[in-house]
Amino acid sequence: MKNFKQNLVIGGIFTISLLVLFGVGCRERWIGFYYPSKSDLSTFTKSPELSSLEECRSWVEQTKGSMSNHADAEDDYECGKNCSYDKNFDGYICQETVR
């Protein structure tokens, strides 16, 4: 009986670990990148962490509206999902990027 309880506990811990590992219950994290000039992607404004693509697009519109000297044909943006900064690459690596 003691081994059965130990196996049950170990099995439960293993199951919970797998759920965490494969992202069950994890929320998406989005970051917006606004480029005032699409010909110079080294100059950009980065958003704080956002909770949805829609929130990211809204942040882009607000940021765009606050820039006084932007020309719509010259700017660009992207929204990145579950991004992390990579020191070796010196940039952000995202699971997915969309406009």
Distance bins in CASP14 RR format, pairs under 12 A and 6 or more apart:
PFRMAT RR
TARGET T0000
AUTHOR 0000-0000-0000
RMODE 2
METHOD distances of the structure
MODEL  1
1 7 0 0 0 0 0 1 0 0 0 0 0
1 8 0 0 0 0 0 1 0 0 0 0 0
2 8 0 0 0 0 0 1 0 0 0 0 0
2 9 0 0 0 0 0 1 0 0 0 0 0
3 9 0 0 0 0 0 1 0 0 0 0 0
3 10 0 0 0 0 0 1 0 0 0 0 0
4 10 0 0 0 0 0 1 0 0 0 0 0
4 11 0 0 0 0 0 1 0 0 0 0 0
5 11 0 0 0 0 0 1 0 0 0 0 0
5 12 0 0 0 0 0 1 0 0 0 0 0
6 12 0 0 0 0 0 1 0 0 0 0 0
6 13 0 0 0 0 0 1 0 0 0 0 0
7 13 0 0 0 0 0 1 0 0 0 0 0
7 14 0 0 0 0 0 1 0 0 0 0 0
8 14 0 0 0 0 0 1 0 0 0 0 0
8 15 0 0 0 0 0 1 0 0 0 0 0
9 15 0 0 0 0 0 1 0 0 0 0 0
9 16 0 0 0 0 0 1 0 0 0 0 0
10 16 0 0 0 0 0 1 0 0 0 0 0
10 17 0 0 0 0 0 1 0 0 0 0 0
11 17 0 0 0 0 1 0 0 0 0 0 0
11 18 0 0 0 0 1 0 0 0 0 0 0
12 18 0 0 0 0 1 0 0 0 0 0 0
12 19 0 0 0 0 1 0 0 0 0 0 0
13 19 0 0 0 0 0 1 0 0 0 0 0
13 20 0 0 0 0 0 1 0 0 0 0 0
14 20 0 0 0 0 0 1 0 0 0 0 0
14 21 0 0 0 0 0 1 0 0 0 0 0
15 21 0 0 0 0 0 1 0 0 0 0 0
15 22 0 0 0 0 0 1 0 0 0 0 0
15 24 0 0 0 0 0 1 0 0 0 0 0
16 22 0 0 0 0 0 1 0 0 0 0 0
16 23 0 0 0 0 0 1 0 0 0 0 0
16 24 0 0 0 0 1 0 0 0 0 0 0
16 25 0 0 0 0 0 1 0 0 0 0 0
17 23 0 0 0 0 0 1 0 0 0 0 0
17 24 0 0 0 0 0 1 0 0 0 0 0
18 24 0 0 0 0 1 0 0 0 0 0 0
19 25 1 0 0 1 0 0 0 0 0 0 0
19 26 0 0 0 0 1 0 0 0 0 0 0
20 26 0 0 0 0 1 0 0 0 0 0 0
23 82 0 0 0 0 0 1 0 0 0 0 0
23 95 0 0 0 0 0 1 0 0 0 0 0
26 81 0 0 0 0 0 1 0 0 0 0 0
26 82 0 0 0 0 1 0 0 0 0 0 0
26 95 0 0 0 0 0 1 0 0 0 0 0
27 49 0 0 0 0 0 1 0 0 0 0 0
27 50 0 0 0 0 0 1 0 0 0 0 0
27 51 1 0 0 1 0 0 0 0 0 0 0
27 52 0 0 0 0 1 0 0 0 0 0 0
27 81 0 0 0 0 0 1 0 0 0 0 0
27 82 0 0 0 0 1 0 0 0 0 0 0
28 49 0 0 0 0 0 1 0 0 0 0 0
28 50 0 0 0 0 1 0 0 0 0 0 0
28 51 1 0 0 1 0 0 0 0 0 0 0
28 52 1 0 0 1 0 0 0 0 0 0 0
28 53 0 0 0 0 1 0 0 0 0 0 0
28 54 0 0 0 0 0 1 0 0 0 0 0
28 55 0 0 0 0 0 1 0 0 0 0 0
28 56 0 0 0 0 0 1 0 0 0 0 0
28 79 0 0 0 0 0 1 0 0 0 0 0
28 80 0 0 0 0 1 0 0 0 0 0 0
28 81 1 0 1 0 0 0 0 0 0 0 0
28 82 1 0 0 1 0 0 0 0 0 0 0
28 83 0 0 0 0 0 1 0 0 0 0 0
28 94 0 0 0 0 0 1 0 0 0 0 0
28 95 0 0 0 0 1 0 0 0 0 0 0
28 96 0 0 0 0 1 0 0 0 0 0 0
28 98 0 0 0 0 0 1 0 0 0 0 0
29 47 0 0 0 0 0 1 0 0 0 0 0
29 48 0 0 0 0 0 1 0 0 0 0 0
29 49 1 0 1 0 0 0 0 0 0 0 0
29 50 1 0 0 1 0 0 0 0 0 0 0
29 51 1 0 0 1 0 0 0 0 0 0 0
29 52 0 0 0 0 1 0 0 0 0 0 0
29 53 0 0 0 0 0 1 0 0 0 0 0
29 55 0 0 0 0 0 1 0 0 0 0 0
29 56 0 0 0 0 0 1 0 0 0 0 0
29 79 0 0 0 0 0 1 0 0 0 0 0
29 80 0 0 0 0 1 0 0 0 0 0 0
29 81 1 0 0 1 0 0 0 0 0 0 0
29 82 1 0 1 0 0 0 0 0 0 0 0
29 83 1 0 0 1 0 0 0 0 0 0 0
29 84 0 0 0 0 1 0 0 0 0 0 0
29 92 0 0 0 0 0 1 0 0 0 0 0
29 94 0 0 0 0 1 0 0 0 0 0 0
29 95 0 0 0 0 1 0 0 0 0 0 0
29 96 0 0 0 0 0 1 0 0 0 0 0
30 46 0 0 0 0 0 1 0 0 0 0 0
30 47 1 0 0 1 0 0 0 0 0 0 0
30 48 0 0 0 0 0 1 0 0 0 0 0
30 49 1 0 0 1 0 0 0 0 0 0 0
30 50 1 0 1 0 0 0 0 0 0 0 0
30 51 1 0 0 1 0 0 0 0 0 0 0
30 52 1 0 0 1 0 0 0 0 0 0 0
30 53 1 0 0 1 0 0 0 0 0 0 0
30 54 0 0 0 0 1 0 0 0 0 0 0
30 55 1 0 0 1 0 0 0 0 0 0 0
30 56 1 0 1 0 0 0 0 0 0 0 0
30 57 0 0 0 0 1 0 0 0 0 0 0
30 58 0 0 0 0 0 1 0 0 0 0 0
30 59 0 0 0 0 1 0 0 0 0 0 0
30 60 0 0 0 0 0 1 0 0 0 0 0
30 78 0 0 0 0 0 1 0 0 0 0 0
30 79 1 0 1 0 0 0 0 0 0 0 0
30 80 1 0 1 0 0 0 0 0 0 0 0
30 81 1 0 1 0 0 0 0 0 0 0 0
30 82 0 0 0 0 1 0 0 0 0 0 0
30 83 0 0 0 0 1 0 0 0 0 0 0
30 92 0 0 0 0 0 1 0 0 0 0 0
30 94 0 0 0 0 1 0 0 0 0 0 0
30 95 0 0 0 0 0 1 0 0 0 0 0
30 96 0 0 0 0 1 0 0 0 0 0 0
30 97 0 0 0 0 0 1 0 0 0 0 0
30 98 0 0 0 0 1 0 0 0 0 0 0
31 44 0 0 0 0 0 1 0 0 0 0 0
31 45 0 0 0 0 0 1 0 0 0 0 0
31 46 1 0 0 1 0 0 0 0 0 0 0
31 47 1 0 1 0 0 0 0 0 0 0 0
31 48 1 0 0 1 0 0 0 0 0 0 0
31 49 1 0 0 1 0 0 0 0 0 0 0
31 50 1 0 0 1 0 0 0 0 0 0 0
31 51 0 0 0 0 0 1 0 0 0 0 0
31 52 0 0 0 0 0 1 0 0 0 0 0
31 53 0 0 0 0 0 1 0 0 0 0 0
31 55 0 0 0 0 0 1 0 0 0 0 0
31 56 1 0 0 1 0 0 0 0 0 0 0
31 59 0 0 0 0 1 0 0 0 0 0 0
31 60 0 0 0 0 0 1 0 0 0 0 0
31 77 0 0 0 0 0 1 0 0 0 0 0
31 78 0 0 0 0 1 0 0 0 0 0 0
31 79 1 0 0 1 0 0 0 0 0 0 0
31 80 1 0 1 0 0 0 0 0 0 0 0
31 81 0 0 0 0 1 0 0 0 0 0 0
31 82 0 0 0 0 1 0 0 0 0 0 0
31 83 1 0 1 0 0 0 0 0 0 0 0
31 84 0 0 0 0 1 0 0 0 0 0 0
31 85 0 0 0 0 1 0 0 0 0 0 0
31 91 0 0 0 0 0 1 0 0 0 0 0
31 92 1 0 0 1 0 0 0 0 0 0 0
31 93 0 0 0 0 0 1 0 0 0 0 0
31 94 1 0 0 1 0 0 0 0 0 0 0
31 95 0 0 0 0 0 1 0 0 0 0 0
31 96 0 0 0 0 0 1 0 0 0 0 0
31 97 0 0 0 0 1 0 0 0 0 0 0
31 98 0 0 0 0 0 1 0 0 0 0 0
32 44 0 0 0 0 1 0 0 0 0 0 0
32 45 0 0 0 0 1 0 0 0 0 0 0
32 46 1 0 0 1 0 0 0 0 0 0 0
32 47 1 0 1 0 0 0 0 0 0 0 0
32 48 0 0 0 0 1 0 0 0 0 0 0
32 49 0 0 0 0 1 0 0 0 0 0 0
32 50 1 0 0 1 0 0 0 0 0 0 0
32 52 0 0 0 0 0 1 0 0 0 0 0
32 53 0 0 0 0 1 0 0 0 0 0 0
32 55 0 0 0 0 1 0 0 0 0 0 0
32 56 1 0 1 0 0 0 0 0 0 0 0
32 57 0 0 0 0 1 0 0 0 0 0 0
32 58 0 0 0 0 0 1 0 0 0 0 0
32 59 1 0 0 1 0 0 0 0 0 0 0
32 60 1 0 0 1 0 0 0 0 0 0 0
32 61 0 0 0 0 0 1 0 0 0 0 0
32 62 0 0 0 0 0 1 0 0 0 0 0
32 63 0 0 0 0 1 0 0 0 0 0 0
32 64 0 0 0 0 0 1 0 0 0 0 0
32 76 0 0 0 0 0 1 0 0 0 0 0
32 77 1 0 0 1 0 0 0 0 0 0 0
32 78 1 0 0 1 0 0 0 0 0 0 0
32 79 1 0 1 0 0 0 0 0 0 0 0
32 80 1 0 0 1 0 0 0 0 0 0 0
32 81 0 0 0 0 0 1 0 0 0 0 0
32 83 0 0 0 0 1 0 0 0 0 0 0
32 92 0 0 0 0 1 0 0 0 0 0 0
32 94 0 0 0 0 1 0 0 0 0 0 0
32 97 0 0 0 0 1 0 0 0 0 0 0
32 98 0 0 0 0 0 1 0 0 0 0 0
32 99 0 0 0 0 0 1 0 0 0 0 0
33 41 0 0 0 0 1 0 0 0 0 0 0
33 42 0 0 0 0 0 1 0 0 0 0 0
33 43 0 0 0 0 0 1 0 0 0 0 0
33 44 1 0 1 0 0 0 0 0 0 0 0
33 45 1 0 0 1 0 0 0 0 0 0 0
33 46 1 0 1 0 0 0 0 0 0 0 0
33 47 1 0 0 1 0 0 0 0 0 0 0
33 50 0 0 0 0 0 1 0 0 0 0 0
33 56 0 0 0 0 1 0 0 0 0 0 0
33 59 0 0 0 0 0 1 0 0 0 0 0
33 60 0 0 0 0 1 0 0 0 0 0 0
33 63 0 0 0 0 1 0 0 0 0 0 0
33 75 0 0 0 0 0 1 0 0 0 0 0
33 76 0 0 0 0 1 0 0 0 0 0 0
33 77 1 0 0 1 0 0 0 0 0 0 0
33 78 1 0 1 0 0 0 0 0 0 0 0
33 79 1 0 0 1 0 0 0 0 0 0 0
33 80 1 0 0 1 0 0 0 0 0 0 0
33 83 0 0 0 0 1 0 0 0 0 0 0
33 91 0 0 0 0 0 1 0 0 0 0 0
33 92 1 0 0 1 0 0 0 0 0 0 0
33 94 0 0 0 0 1 0 0 0 0 0 0
33 97 0 0 0 0 1 0 0 0 0 0 0
33 98 0 0 0 0 0 1 0 0 0 0 0
33 99 0 0 0 0 0 1 0 0 0 0 0
34 41 0 0 0 0 0 1 0 0 0 0 0
34 43 0 0 0 0 1 0 0 0 0 0 0
34 44 1 0 0 1 0 0 0 0 0 0 0
34 45 1 0 1 0 0 0 0 0 0 0 0
34 46 0 0 0 0 1 0 0 0 0 0 0
34 47 1 0 0 1 0 0 0 0 0 0 0
34 56 0 0 0 0 0 1 0 0 0 0 0
34 57 0 0 0 0 0 1 0 0 0 0 0
34 59 0 0 0 0 1 0 0 0 0 0 0
34 60 1 0 1 0 0 0 0 0 0 0 0
34 61 0 0 0 0 1 0 0 0 0 0 0
34 62 0 0 0 0 1 0 0 0 0 0 0
34 63 1 0 1 0 0 0 0 0 0 0 0
34 64 1 0 0 1 0 0 0 0 0 0 0
34 65 0 0 0 0 1 0 0 0 0 0 0
34 66 0 0 0 0 1 0 0 0 0 0 0
34 67 0 0 0 0 1 0 0 0 0 0 0
34 70 0 0 0 0 1 0 0 0 0 0 0
34 75 1 0 0 1 0 0 0 0 0 0 0
34 76 0 0 0 0 1 0 0 0 0 0 0
34 77 1 0 1 0 0 0 0 0 0 0 0
34 78 0 0 0 0 1 0 0 0 0 0 0
34 79 0 0 0 0 1 0 0 0 0 0 0
34 99 0 0 0 0 0 1 0 0 0 0 0
35 41 1 0 1 0 0 0 0 0 0 0 0
35 42 0 0 0 0 1 0 0 0 0 0 0
35 43 1 0 0 1 0 0 0 0 0 0 0
35 44 1 0 1 0 0 0 0 0 0 0 0
35 45 0 0 0 0 1 0 0 0 0 0 0
35 46 0 0 0 0 0 1 0 0 0 0 0
35 60 0 0 0 0 0 1 0 0 0 0 0
35 63 0 0 0 0 0 1 0 0 0 0 0
35 64 0 0 0 0 0 1 0 0 0 0 0
35 67 0 0 0 0 0 1 0 0 0 0 0
35 70 0 0 0 0 1 0 0 0 0 0 0
35 74 0 0 0 0 1 0 0 0 0 0 0
35 75 1 0 0 1 0 0 0 0 0 0 0
35 76 1 0 1 0 0 0 0 0 0 0 0
35 77 1 0 0 1 0 0 0 0 0 0 0
35 78 0 0 0 0 1 0 0 0 0 0 0
35 99 0 0 0 0 0 1 0 0 0 0 0
36 42 0 0 0 0 0 1 0 0 0 0 0
36 43 1 0 0 1 0 0 0 0 0 0 0
36 44 1 0 0 1 0 0 0 0 0 0 0
36 45 1 0 0 1 0 0 0 0 0 0 0
36 60 0 0 0 0 0 1 0 0 0 0 0
36 63 0 0 0 0 1 0 0 0 0 0 0
36 64 0 0 0 0 1 0 0 0 0 0 0
36 65 0 0 0 0 0 1 0 0 0 0 0
36 66 0 0 0 0 0 1 0 0 0 0 0
36 67 1 0 1 0 0 0 0 0 0 0 0
36 68 0 0 0 0 0 1 0 0 0 0 0
36 69 0 0 0 0 1 0 0 0 0 0 0
36 70 1 0 1 0 0 0 0 0 0 0 0
36 71 0 0 0 0 1 0 0 0 0 0 0
36 72 0 0 0 0 0 1 0 0 0 0 0
36 73 0 0 0 0 0 1 0 0 0 0 0
36 74 1 0 0 1 0 0 0 0 0 0 0
36 75 1 0 1 0 0 0 0 0 0 0 0
36 76 0 0 0 0 1 0 0 0 0 0 0
36 77 0 0 0 0 1 0 0 0 0 0 0
37 43 1 0 0 1 0 0 0 0 0 0 0
37 44 0 0 0 0 1 0 0 0 0 0 0
37 45 0 0 0 0 0 1 0 0 0 0 0
37 67 0 0 0 0 0 1 0 0 0 0 0
37 69 0 0 0 0 0 1 0 0 0 0 0
37 70 0 0 0 0 1 0 0 0 0 0 0
37 71 0 0 0 0 1 0 0 0 0 0 0
37 72 0 0 0 0 0 1 0 0 0 0 0
37 73 0 0 0 0 0 1 0 0 0 0 0
37 74 1 0 1 0 0 0 0 0 0 0 0
37 75 1 0 0 1 0 0 0 0 0 0 0
37 76 0 0 0 0 1 0 0 0 0 0 0
37 77 0 0 0 0 0 1 0 0 0 0 0
38 44 0 0 0 0 0 1 0 0 0 0 0
38 70 0 0 0 0 0 1 0 0 0 0 0
38 71 0 0 0 0 0 1 0 0 0 0 0
38 72 0 0 0 0 0 1 0 0 0 0 0
38 73 0 0 0 0 1 0 0 0 0 0 0
38 74 1 0 0 1 0 0 0 0 0 0 0
38 75 1 0 0 1 0 0 0 0 0 0 0
38 76 1 1 0 0 0 0 0 0 0 0 0
38 77 0 0 0 0 1 0 0 0 0 0 0
38 78 0 0 0 0 0 1 0 0 0 0 0
38 99 0 0 0 0 0 1 0 0 0 0 0
39 71 0 0 0 0 0 1 0 0 0 0 0
39 73 0 0 0 0 0 1 0 0 0 0 0
39 74 1 0 0 1 0 0 0 0 0 0 0
39 75 0 0 0 0 0 1 0 0 0 0 0
39 76 0 0 0 0 1 0 0 0 0 0 0
40 74 0 0 0 0 1 0 0 0 0 0 0
40 75 0 0 0 0 0 1 0 0 0 0 0
40 76 0 0 0 0 0 1 0 0 0 0 0
41 75 0 0 0 0 0 1 0 0 0 0 0
41 76 1 0 0 1 0 0 0 0 0 0 0
41 77 0 0 0 0 0 1 0 0 0 0 0
41 78 0 0 0 0 1 0 0 0 0 0 0
41 91 0 0 0 0 0 1 0 0 0 0 0
41 92 0 0 0 0 0 1 0 0 0 0 0
42 90 0 0 0 0 0 1 0 0 0 0 0
42 91 0 0 0 0 0 1 0 0 0 0 0
43 67 0 0 0 0 0 1 0 0 0 0 0
43 70 0 0 0 0 0 1 0 0 0 0 0
43 74 0 0 0 0 0 1 0 0 0 0 0
43 75 0 0 0 0 0 1 0 0 0 0 0
43 76 0 0 0 0 0 1 0 0 0 0 0
44 60 0 0 0 0 0 1 0 0 0 0 0
44 63 0 0 0 0 0 1 0 0 0 0 0
44 67 0 0 0 0 0 1 0 0 0 0 0
44 75 0 0 0 0 0 1 0 0 0 0 0
44 76 0 0 0 0 1 0 0 0 0 0 0
44 77 0 0 0 0 1 0 0 0 0 0 0
44 78 0 0 0 0 1 0 0 0 0 0 0
44 91 0 0 0 0 0 1 0 0 0 0 0
44 92 0 0 0 0 0 1 0 0 0 0 0
45 59 0 0 0 0 1 0 0 0 0 0 0
45 60 0 0 0 0 1 0 0 0 0 0 0
45 62 0 0 0 0 0 1 0 0 0 0 0
45 63 1 0 1 0 0 0 0 0 0 0 0
45 64 0 0 0 0 1 0 0 0 0 0 0
45 65 0 0 0 0 0 1 0 0 0 0 0
45 66 0 0 0 0 1 0 0 0 0 0 0
45 67 0 0 0 0 1 0 0 0 0 0 0
45 70 0 0 0 0 0 1 0 0 0 0 0
45 75 0 0 0 0 0 1 0 0 0 0 0
45 76 0 0 0 0 0 1 0 0 0 0 0
45 77 0 0 0 0 1 0 0 0 0 0 0
46 56 0 0 0 0 0 1 0 0 0 0 0
46 59 0 0 0 0 0 1 0 0 0 0 0
46 60 0 0 0 0 0 1 0 0 0 0 0
46 63 0 0 0 0 1 0 0 0 0 0 0
46 77 0 0 0 0 0 1 0 0 0 0 0
46 78 0 0 0 0 0 1 0 0 0 0 0
46 79 0 0 0 0 0 1 0 0 0 0 0
46 80 0 0 0 0 0 1 0 0 0 0 0
46 83 0 0 0 0 1 0 0 0 0 0 0
46 85 0 0 0 0 0 1 0 0 0 0 0
46 91 0 0 0 0 0 1 0 0 0 0 0
46 92 0 0 0 0 1 0 0 0 0 0 0
46 94 0 0 0 0 0 1 0 0 0 0 0
47 53 0 0 0 0 0 1 0 0 0 0 0
47 55 0 0 0 0 1 0 0 0 0 0 0
47 56 1 0 0 1 0 0 0 0 0 0 0
47 57 0 0 0 0 0 1 0 0 0 0 0
47 58 0 0 0 0 1 0 0 0 0 0 0
47 59 1 0 1 0 0 0 0 0 0 0 0
47 60 1 0 0 1 0 0 0 0 0 0 0
47 61 0 0 0 0 0 1 0 0 0 0 0
47 62 0 0 0 0 1 0 0 0 0 0 0
47 63 1 0 0 1 0 0 0 0 0 0 0
47 64 0 0 0 0 0 1 0 0 0 0 0
47 77 0 0 0 0 1 0 0 0 0 0 0
47 78 0 0 0 0 0 1 0 0 0 0 0
47 79 0 0 0 0 1 0 0 0 0 0 0
47 80 0 0 0 0 1 0 0 0 0 0 0
47 83 0 0 0 0 0 1 0 0 0 0 0
47 92 0 0 0 0 0 1 0 0 0 0 0
48 55 0 0 0 0 0 1 0 0 0 0 0
48 56 0 0 0 0 0 1 0 0 0 0 0
48 59 0 0 0 0 1 0 0 0 0 0 0
48 63 0 0 0 0 0 1 0 0 0 0 0
49 55 0 0 0 0 1 0 0 0 0 0 0
49 56 0 0 0 0 1 0 0 0 0 0 0
49 59 0 0 0 0 0 1 0 0 0 0 0
49 79 0 0 0 0 0 1 0 0 0 0 0
49 80 0 0 0 0 0 1 0 0 0 0 0
49 81 0 0 0 0 0 1 0 0 0 0 0
49 82 0 0 0 0 0 1 0 0 0 0 0
49 83 0 0 0 0 1 0 0 0 0 0 0
49 84 0 0 0 0 0 1 0 0 0 0 0
49 92 0 0 0 0 0 1 0 0 0 0 0
50 56 1 0 1 0 0 0 0 0 0 0 0
50 57 0 0 0 0 1 0 0 0 0 0 0
50 58 0 0 0 0 1 0 0 0 0 0 0
50 59 1 0 0 1 0 0 0 0 0 0 0
50 60 0 0 0 0 0 1 0 0 0 0 0
50 62 0 0 0 0 0 1 0 0 0 0 0
50 63 0 0 0 0 0 1 0 0 0 0 0
50 79 0 0 0 0 1 0 0 0 0 0 0
50 80 0 0 0 0 1 0 0 0 0 0 0
50 81 0 0 0 0 0 1 0 0 0 0 0
50 82 0 0 0 0 0 1 0 0 0 0 0
50 83 0 0 0 0 0 1 0 0 0 0 0
51 58 0 0 0 0 0 1 0 0 0 0 0
51 59 0 0 0 0 0 1 0 0 0 0 0
51 79 0 0 0 0 0 1 0 0 0 0 0
51 81 0 0 0 0 0 1 0 0 0 0 0
51 82 0 0 0 0 0 1 0 0 0 0 0
52 58 0 0 0 0 1 0 0 0 0 0 0
52 59 0 0 0 0 0 1 0 0 0 0 0
52 79 0 0 0 0 1 0 0 0 0 0 0
52 80 0 0 0 0 0 1 0 0 0 0 0
52 81 0 0 0 0 1 0 0 0 0 0 0
52 98 0 0 0 0 0 1 0 0 0 0 0
53 59 0 0 0 0 0 1 0 0 0 0 0
53 60 0 0 0 0 0 1 0 0 0 0 0
53 77 0 0 0 0 0 1 0 0 0 0 0
53 78 0 0 0 0 0 1 0 0 0 0 0
53 79 1 0 1 0 0 0 0 0 0 0 0
53 80 0 0 0 0 1 0 0 0 0 0 0
53 81 1 0 0 1 0 0 0 0 0 0 0
53 82 0 0 0 0 0 1 0 0 0 0 0
53 96 0 0 0 0 1 0 0 0 0 0 0
53 97 0 0 0 0 0 1 0 0 0 0 0
53 98 1 0 0 1 0 0 0 0 0 0 0
53 99 0 0 0 0 1 0 0 0 0 0 0
54 60 0 0 0 0 0 1 0 0 0 0 0
54 61 0 0 0 0 0 1 0 0 0 0 0
54 79 0 0 0 0 1 0 0 0 0 0 0
54 98 0 0 0 0 0 1 0 0 0 0 0
55 61 0 0 0 0 0 1 0 0 0 0 0
55 62 0 0 0 0 0 1 0 0 0 0 0
55 79 0 0 0 0 1 0 0 0 0 0 0
55 80 0 0 0 0 0 1 0 0 0 0 0
55 81 0 0 0 0 0 1 0 0 0 0 0
56 62 0 0 0 0 0 1 0 0 0 0 0
56 63 0 0 0 0 0 1 0 0 0 0 0
56 77 0 0 0 0 1 0 0 0 0 0 0
56 78 0 0 0 0 1 0 0 0 0 0 0
56 79 1 1 0 0 0 0 0 0 0 0 0
56 80 1 0 0 1 0 0 0 0 0 0 0
56 81 0 0 0 0 1 0 0 0 0 0 0
56 83 0 0 0 0 0 1 0 0 0 0 0
56 94 0 0 0 0 0 1 0 0 0 0 0
56 96 0 0 0 0 0 1 0 0 0 0 0
56 97 0 0 0 0 0 1 0 0 0 0 0
56 98 0 0 0 0 1 0 0 0 0 0 0
56 99 0 0 0 0 0 1 0 0 0 0 0
57 63 0 0 0 0 0 1 0 0 0 0 0
57 64 0 0 0 0 0 1 0 0 0 0 0
57 77 0 0 0 0 1 0 0 0 0 0 0
57 78 0 0 0 0 0 1 0 0 0 0 0
57 79 1 0 0 1 0 0 0 0 0 0 0
57 80 0 0 0 0 0 1 0 0 0 0 0
57 98 0 0 0 0 1 0 0 0 0 0 0
57 99 0 0 0 0 1 0 0 0 0 0 0
58 64 0 0 0 0 0 1 0 0 0 0 0
58 65 0 0 0 0 0 1 0 0 0 0 0
58 77 0 0 0 0 0 1 0 0 0 0 0
58 79 0 0 0 0 0 1 0 0 0 0 0
59 65 0 0 0 0 0 1 0 0 0 0 0
59 66 0 0 0 0 0 1 0 0 0 0 0
59 77 0 0 0 0 1 0 0 0 0 0 0
59 78 0 0 0 0 0 1 0 0 0 0 0
59 79 0 0 0 0 1 0 0 0 0 0 0
59 80 0 0 0 0 0 1 0 0 0 0 0
60 66 0 0 0 0 0 1 0 0 0 0 0
60 67 0 0 0 0 0 1 0 0 0 0 0
60 70 0 0 0 0 0 1 0 0 0 0 0
60 75 0 0 0 0 1 0 0 0 0 0 0
60 76 0 0 0 0 1 0 0 0 0 0 0
60 77 1 0 1 0 0 0 0 0 0 0 0
60 78 0 0 0 0 1 0 0 0 0 0 0
60 79 1 0 0 1 0 0 0 0 0 0 0
60 80 0 0 0 0 0 1 0 0 0 0 0
60 98 0 0 0 0 0 1 0 0 0 0 0
60 99 0 0 0 0 1 0 0 0 0 0 0
61 67 0 0 0 0 0 1 0 0 0 0 0
61 70 0 0 0 0 0 1 0 0 0 0 0
61 72 0 0 0 0 0 1 0 0 0 0 0
61 75 0 0 0 0 0 1 0 0 0 0 0
61 77 0 0 0 0 1 0 0 0 0 0 0
61 79 0 0 0 0 0 1 0 0 0 0 0
62 77 0 0 0 0 0 1 0 0 0 0 0
63 70 0 0 0 0 1 0 0 0 0 0 0
63 75 0 0 0 0 1 0 0 0 0 0 0
63 77 0 0 0 0 1 0 0 0 0 0 0
63 79 0 0 0 0 0 1 0 0 0 0 0
64 70 1 0 0 1 0 0 0 0 0 0 0
64 71 0 0 0 0 0 1 0 0 0 0 0
64 72 0 0 0 0 1 0 0 0 0 0 0
64 74 0 0 0 0 0 1 0 0 0 0 0
64 75 1 0 0 1 0 0 0 0 0 0 0
64 76 0 0 0 0 0 1 0 0 0 0 0
64 77 1 0 0 1 0 0 0 0 0 0 0
65 72 0 0 0 0 0 1 0 0 0 0 0
65 75 0 0 0 0 0 1 0 0 0 0 0
67 74 0 0 0 0 0 1 0 0 0 0 0
67 75 1 0 0 1 0 0 0 0 0 0 0
67 77 0 0 0 0 0 1 0 0 0 0 0
69 75 0 0 0 0 0 1 0 0 0 0 0
70 76 0 0 0 0 0 1 0 0 0 0 0
70 77 0 0 0 0 0 1 0 0 0 0 0
75 99 0 0 0 0 0 1 0 0 0 0 0
76 97 0 0 0 0 0 1 0 0 0 0 0
76 99 0 0 0 0 1 0 0 0 0 0 0
77 97 0 0 0 0 0 1 0 0 0 0 0
77 98 0 0 0 0 0 1 0 0 0 0 0
77 99 1 0 0 1 0 0 0 0 0 0 0
78 92 0 0 0 0 1 0 0 0 0 0 0
78 94 0 0 0 0 1 0 0 0 0 0 0
78 96 0 0 0 0 0 1 0 0 0 0 0
78 97 1 0 1 0 0 0 0 0 0 0 0
78 98 1 0 0 1 0 0 0 0 0 0 0
78 99 1 0 1 0 0 0 0 0 0 0 0
79 92 0 0 0 0 0 1 0 0 0 0 0
79 94 0 0 0 0 1 0 0 0 0 0 0
79 95 0 0 0 0 0 1 0 0 0 0 0
79 96 0 0 0 0 1 0 0 0 0 0 0
79 97 1 0 0 1 0 0 0 0 0 0 0
79 98 1 0 1 0 0 0 0 0 0 0 0
79 99 1 0 0 1 0 0 0 0 0 0 0
80 92 1 0 0 1 0 0 0 0 0 0 0
80 93 0 0 0 0 1 0 0 0 0 0 0
80 94 1 0 1 0 0 0 0 0 0 0 0
80 95 1 0 0 1 0 0 0 0 0 0 0
80 96 1 0 0 1 0 0 0 0 0 0 0
80 97 1 0 1 0 0 0 0 0 0 0 0
80 98 1 0 0 1 0 0 0 0 0 0 0
80 99 0 0 0 0 0 1 0 0 0 0 0
81 92 0 0 0 0 0 1 0 0 0 0 0
81 93 0 0 0 0 0 1 0 0 0 0 0
81 94 1 0 1 0 0 0 0 0 0 0 0
81 95 1 0 1 0 0 0 0 0 0 0 0
81 96 1 0 1 0 0 0 0 0 0 0 0
81 97 1 0 0 1 0 0 0 0 0 0 0
81 98 1 0 0 1 0 0 0 0 0 0 0
82 92 0 0 0 0 0 1 0 0 0 0 0
82 93 0 0 0 0 1 0 0 0 0 0 0
82 94 1 0 0 1 0 0 0 0 0 0 0
82 95 1 0 1 0 0 0 0 0 0 0 0
82 96 1 0 0 1 0 0 0 0 0 0 0
82 97 0 0 0 0 0 1 0 0 0 0 0
83 89 0 0 0 0 0 1 0 0 0 0 0
83 91 0 0 0 0 1 0 0 0 0 0 0
83 92 1 0 1 0 0 0 0 0 0 0 0
83 93 1 0 0 1 0 0 0 0 0 0 0
83 94 1 0 1 0 0 0 0 0 0 0 0
83 95 1 0 0 1 0 0 0 0 0 0 0
83 96 0 0 0 0 1 0 0 0 0 0 0
83 97 0 0 0 0 1 0 0 0 0 0 0
84 91 0 0 0 0 1 0 0 0 0 0 0
84 92 1 0 0 1 0 0 0 0 0 0 0
84 93 1 0 1 0 0 0 0 0 0 0 0
84 94 0 0 0 0 1 0 0 0 0 0 0
84 95 0 0 0 0 1 0 0 0 0 0 0
85 91 1 0 1 0 0 0 0 0 0 0 0
85 92 1 0 1 0 0 0 0 0 0 0 0
85 93 1 0 0 1 0 0 0 0 0 0 0
85 94 0 0 0 0 0 1 0 0 0 0 0
86 92 1 0 0 1 0 0 0 0 0 0 0
86 93 1 0 1 0 0 0 0 0 0 0 0
86 94 0 0 0 0 0 1 0 0 0 0 0
87 93 0 0 0 0 0 1 0 0 0 0 0
END
